[in-house]
Amino acid sequence: MKHTYIILAIVLFFGACTSNTIYKKPKDLIPKDQMVDLMVDMYMANVSV
C-alpha cells in the first residue's frame, strides 16, 4: 500500500510538470541582437564599478 502512494505521488508530480501552454511574444519585445548589446553594456558597466 505504501508503494502505491509513492507511485501515485510520482505520477502526479511529473504530470503537473508538463505544460501545453503556448505563449505569444509581446509586441514590444527587444530583438535578440539588441538584447545582446544591452547585456554586454550592462556587464561592462558592472565590471567598471
C-alpha positions in Angstrom: 0.0 0.0 0.0 2.9 2.3 0.8 4.3 1.8 -2.7 1.0 2.7 -4.3 1.1 6.1 -2.6 4.6 6.7 -3.7 4.0 5.7 -7.3 0.8 7.9 -7.3 2.8 10.9 -5.9 5.5 10.5 -8.6 3.0 10.2 -11.4 1.1 13.3 -10.2 4.4 15.2 -9.7 5.6 14.6 -13.3 2.1 15.1 -14.7 2.0 18.6 -13.1 5.3 19.5 -14.6 4.1 19.3 -18.2 2.7 22.4 -19.9 0.9 22.7 -23.2 0.6 26.5 -22.9 1.8 28.4 -25.9 2.9 31.9 -25.0 2.7 34.7 -27.5 5.6 37.1 -27.9 4.8 40.6 -26.7 4.6 43.4 -29.3 7.4 45.4 -27.6 9.9 42.6 -27.4 13.5 43.6 -27.9 15.3 41.9 -30.9 17.9 39.3 -29.9 20.9 41.3 -31.3 19.8 44.4 -29.5 19.4 42.4 -26.2 22.9 41.0 -26.6 24.3 44.6 -27.0 22.3 45.7 -23.9 23.6 42.8 -21.8 27.2 43.5 -22.9 26.8 47.1 -21.9 25.3 46.2 -18.5 28.2 43.7 -17.9 30.8 46.3 -18.9 29.2 48.9 -16.6 29.2 46.4 -13.7 32.8 45.5 -14.2 34.0 49.1 -14.3 32.4 49.9 -10.9 
